[in-house]
Amino acid sequence: SFLLYNYIEVGIMINKIRDMKKVELHLHLDGSVNIETASKLSGLSISDVKNRMIARDRCLNLTEYLTKFDLPISIMQSYENLVLVAKDLVDYLEQENVIYAEIRFAPMFHTRKGLSYEEVVESVLEGLNTNTKVKTNLILCMMRGMDKDSNIKTIDIASKYLNKGVCAIDLAGAEDKYPLDLYLDLFDIVKSKRIPFTIHAGENGSYKEVEKACSLGAKRIGHCIQFIEDDMPIKLLKDNDVLLEICPTSNVQTNAIDIFNNHPIRKLFDMGINISINTDNTTVSNISISDEYIKLFNTFGFTIEEFNNINIMSINKAFISDKEKRELLNNFM
């Protein structure tokens, strides 16, 4: 009877997790393309699409994981297709009870067939705005390893659409090959235009990447799950009041963490670091935001109250106005 009671309790908790309101701050559009839509747009079978878009539970490294973006990017080259992909994603977010999401992508990857940066951003915003039940904003990604002109165009378009559907800018890509030092001049431009920013750091690069991100004034860092045994990064993150956009399943897949049970998310939370829970890529990582929460409940014993506190942290660090934050916070108070 104890086992039955336990089973019922777990079932109740899982239902509560699915029903609870959530916030997601680190979600890549091109890594979250609906499988059926990708099949329809590419002409490939569902099984082929899954093989090409879903990463293994454990990849060799981040580079292998990133190969799963090739197919989605190839089909996201027309205005209509981008509208459709964005609409699918916001409808999924509604099903997951996500009330606010910041969705990121690199406009430069979607201009191969002649779309302008403006058309790329407009099409994604059009798709997202088909669903009024979920509040969304875009974060535009500059990319490590890409030419400077493309990254400057990304800054310019982020500035043009700031507070009109775009809320921030990011630097993504392989930090081990392309350290932050190579992009300091870009962040000078970002800061001169007063565009909020986050940076992918501490996923697979050195601790210096995290230190540099903090020194640049980043109030949020994507991943940042390496080096936490060191006291220094913890003090640095606390002193700078940084929020870490954590994507647990993705971190194991990219080999940044060896097994899920060793993920530092519980330690970080218990240390008082600001964190948010994210999927990174719902399709490439084959995980929903609710299932990400359920894994954290099963593995680390996170409670509904703790999940709510994490969502409150996420709202407080979202790239939105204080008025918008207050409106969202009413859902959790």
C-alpha positions in Angstrom: 0.0 0.0 0.0 3.0 2.3 0.6 4.2 1.8 -2.9 0.7 2.4 -4.3 0.4 5.6 -2.2 3.8 6.7 -3.5 2.8 5.9 -7.1 -0.4 8.0 -6.7 1.6 10.9 -5.1 4.1 10.9 -8.0 1.2 10.8 -10.5 -0.4 13.8 -8.8 2.9 15.7 -8.9 3.4 15.0 -12.6 -0.1 16.3 -13.4 0.6 19.4 -11.4 3.8 20.0 -13.3 2.0 19.6 -16.6 -0.7 22.0 -15.5 1.5 24.7 -13.9 2.3 27.9 -15.7 5.9 28.2 -17.0 8.4 30.6 -18.4 11.1 29.6 -21.0 14.0 32.0 -21.7 16.3 29.8 -23.8 14.6 28.3 -26.8 16.0 28.1 -30.3 13.5 28.4 -33.1 15.5 26.3 -35.6 16.0 23.5 -33.0 12.3 23.3 -32.2 10.7 22.7 -35.6 7.7 20.5 -35.6 8.5 17.0 -37.0 5.3 16.7 -39.1 5.8 20.2 -40.5 9.4 19.5 -41.4 8.3 16.3 -43.2 5.7 18.2 -45.2 8.0 21.1 -46.1 11.0 18.9 -47.0 9.2 16.0 -48.7 11.1 13.5 -46.4 9.4 10.7 -44.4 8.8 11.2 -40.7 11.5 8.6 -39.9 14.0 10.4 -42.1 13.2 13.7 -40.5 13.6 12.3 -37.0 16.9 10.8 -37.9 18.1 14.1 -39.2 16.7 16.4 -36.6 16.8 14.5 -33.2 20.1 14.3 -31.5 21.3 11.1 -29.8 20.9 11.0 -26.0 24.6 11.5 -25.8 26.5 13.1 -28.7 30.3 13.1 -29.1 30.2 16.8 -28.6 28.4 20.1 -29.3 29.6 19.9 -33.0 27.7 16.6 -33.5 24.6 18.0 -31.8 24.7 21.1 -34.1 24.5 18.9 -37.3 20.8 18.4 -36.4 20.1 22.0 -37.3 21.0 21.5 -41.0 17.6 20.2 -42.2 15.4 22.7 -40.3 17.5 25.6 -41.5 17.3 24.4 -45.1 13.4 24.5 -45.0 13.3 27.8 -43.1 14.2 29.9 -46.2 10.8 31.3 -47.2 8.5 33.8 -45.6 5.6 31.3 -45.5 7.7 28.5 -44.0 9.1 30.7 -41.3 5.5 31.9 -40.4 4.4 28.2 -40.2 7.4 27.1 -38.0 6.9 30.0 -35.6 3.1 29.3 -35.4 3.8 25.7 -34.6 6.2 26.6 -31.8 3.8 29.1 -30.1 1.0 26.6 -30.3 3.2 24.0 -28.6 4.1 26.6 -25.9 0.4 27.1 -25.2 -0.1 23.3 -24.8 2.7 23.3 -22.3 1.2 26.2 -20.3 4.1 28.5 -21.0 2.9 32.0 -20.4 6.0 33.8 -21.5 8.9 32.7 -23.8 11.9 34.3 -25.4 12.6 32.5 -28.6 16.0 32.9 -30.3 17.5 32.4 -33.7 20.1 33.8 -36.1 18.4 35.7 -39.0 21.6 35.3 -41.1 20.8 31.6 -41.5 17.5 32.3 -43.3 18.6 34.6 -46.1 20.0 31.9 -48.5 17.1 32.2 -50.9 16.9 36.0 -50.9 14.9 37.0 -47.8 16.1 40.2 -46.2 16.9 40.3 -42.4 13.7 42.4 -42.1 11.6 39.8 -43.9 13.0 37.0 -41.7 12.2 38.8 -38.5 8.7 39.9 -39.8 7.8 36.4 -40.8 8.7 34.9 -37.4 6.8 37.6 -35.6 3.8 37.1 -37.8 3.8 33.4 -36.9 4.2 34.0 -33.2 1.5 36.6 -33.1 -1.1 34.1 -34.4 -1.4 33.0 -30.8 -2.4 35.7 -28.4 -2.5 33.4 -25.3 1.3 33.2 -25.1 3.4 36.3 -24.7 6.6 35.9 -26.7 9.7 38.0 -27.7 12.6 37.3 -30.0 16.3 37.2 -29.1 18.4 37.6 -32.3 21.7 35.6 -32.3 25.0 36.8 -33.5 27.1 33.7 -34.4 30.6 32.8 -33.5 32.6 31.9 -36.6 30.4 34.0 -38.9 31.6 37.1 -40.8 31.5 40.4 -39.0 29.1 42.0 -41.5 26.4 39.4 -40.8 26.7 39.9 -37.1 26.6 43.7 -37.4 23.4 43.3 -39.6 22.0 41.3 -36.8 22.7 44.1 -34.3 21.1 46.6 -36.6 17.9 44.6 -37.1 17.7 43.9 -33.3 17.9 47.7 -32.8 15.3 48.4 -35.4 12.8 45.9 -33.9 13.7 46.5 -30.2 10.5 46.6 -28.1 8.6 45.7 -31.3 8.9 41.9 -30.9 12.6 41.7 -30.4 13.9 42.1 -26.8 17.6 41.2 -26.9 20.6 39.9 -28.7 22.8 36.8 -28.1 26.1 35.4 -29.1 25.8 31.6 -29.9 28.1 29.0 -31.4 31.2 27.0 -30.5 32.9 29.0 -27.7 35.9 26.6 -27.6 36.8 27.5 -31.2 35.7 31.1 -31.2 36.3 32.8 -27.8 34.5 35.9 -26.7 37.6 38.0 -27.1 37.0 37.9 -30.8 33.7 39.7 -30.4 34.3 42.5 -27.9 33.9 45.2 -30.6 30.4 43.8 -31.5 29.4 44.1 -27.8 30.6 47.7 -27.8 28.1 48.3 -30.6 25.3 46.4 -28.8 25.8 48.4 -25.7 26.0 51.7 -27.6 22.5 50.9 -29.0 21.3 49.9 -25.5 20.2 46.4 -26.6 19.9 44.0 -23.7 22.0 40.9 -24.3 22.7 37.3 -23.1 25.7 35.2 -24.1 26.3 31.5 -24.5 29.2 30.8 -22.2 30.5 28.1 -19.9 28.9 25.3 -22.0 32.0 23.8 -23.5 34.6 26.6 -23.3 36.9 27.7 -20.5 36.0 29.5 -17.3 37.5 32.6 -18.8 34.5 32.8 -21.1 32.1 33.2 -18.1 34.4 35.7 -16.5 34.5 37.7 -19.8 30.7 37.5 -20.2 30.3 39.0 -16.7 32.9 41.7 -17.3 30.9 42.7 -20.4 27.9 43.2 -18.3 25.8 40.2 -19.3 22.9 39.8 -16.8 22.1 36.4 -18.3 24.3 33.6 -19.5 23.2 30.7 -21.6 24.2 27.3 -20.0 27.2 28.2 -17.8 27.2 24.8 -16.2 31.0 24.2 -16.2 33.4 25.1 -13.3 30.9 25.3 -10.5 33.2 23.4 -8.1 35.2 26.6 -8.2 34.2 29.2 -5.6 35.2 32.0 -7.9 32.5 31.6 -10.6 29.8 31.4 -7.9 31.0 34.6 -6.3 31.2 36.3 -9.7 27.7 35.2 -10.7 26.3 36.3 -7.4 28.1 39.7 -7.3 26.9 40.4 -10.8 23.3 39.1 -10.1 23.5 37.0 -13.3 20.8 34.5 -14.2 21.9 31.2 -15.8 19.6 29.9 -18.6 20.0 26.2 -17.9 19.1 23.5 -20.4 19.6 20.2 -18.5 18.8 17.5 -21.1 20.7 19.4 -23.8 23.8 19.7 -21.5 24.0 15.9 -21.3 23.5 15.4 -25.1 26.3 17.8 -26.0 28.6 16.0 -23.5 29.0 19.1 -21.4 27.7 17.0 -18.5 28.4 13.2 -18.3 25.1 12.0 -16.9 21.9 13.7 -15.9 22.3 12.8 -12.2 25.6 14.8 -12.2 24.0 18.0 -13.5 24.8 21.0 -11.2 21.3 22.6 -11.5 20.3 21.5 -7.9 23.6 22.8 -6.5 23.3 26.1 -8.3 19.8 26.6 -7.1 20.7 25.7 -3.5 23.6 28.1 -3.6 21.2 30.9 -4.4 22.2 31.5 -8.0 19.5 32.8 -10.3 18.5 30.1 -12.8 15.8 29.4 -15.4 14.8 26.0 -16.7 14.7 25.6 -20.5 14.7 22.9 -23.2 17.2 24.7 -25.5 15.7 22.9 -28.5 12.5 20.9 -28.1 13.0 18.9 -31.3 16.8 18.4 -31.4 16.7 17.4 -27.7 13.4 15.6 -28.1 12.1 17.1 -24.8 9.1 19.3 -23.8 9.4 21.8 -21.1 7.0 19.9 -18.9 9.1 16.7 -19.3 12.2 18.7 -18.5 10.6 19.7 -15.2 9.5 16.1 -14.5 13.1 14.8 -15.0 14.2 17.5 -12.5 11.5 16.4 -10.0 12.4 12.7 -10.4 16.2 13.2 -10.2 16.6 16.1 -7.8 13.3 16.4 -6.0 12.4 19.9 -7.1 9.0 20.9 -5.7 6.2 22.9 -7.3 7.1 25.8 -5.0 10.7 25.6 -6.1 9.6 25.5 -9.8 7.4 28.5 -9.2 10.3 30.4 -7.5 12.5 29.6 -10.6 9.8 30.9 -12.9 9.6 34.1 -10.7 13.4 34.5 -11.1 13.0 34.0 -14.8 10.4 36.7 -15.1 12.5 39.1 -13.0 15.4 38.6 -15.4 13.3 38.6 -18.6 14.1 41.2 -21.2 10.8 43.1 -20.7 9.5 46.2 -19.0 8.8 46.3 -15.2 5.1 46.7 -16.1 5.2 43.5 -18.2 7.0 41.7 -15.4 4.4 42.7 -12.9 1.6 41.4 -15.1 3.4 38.0 -15.5 4.3 37.8 -11.8 0.6 38.0 -10.9 0.3 34.4 -12.3 2.8 33.1 -9.7 2.0 35.1 -6.5 
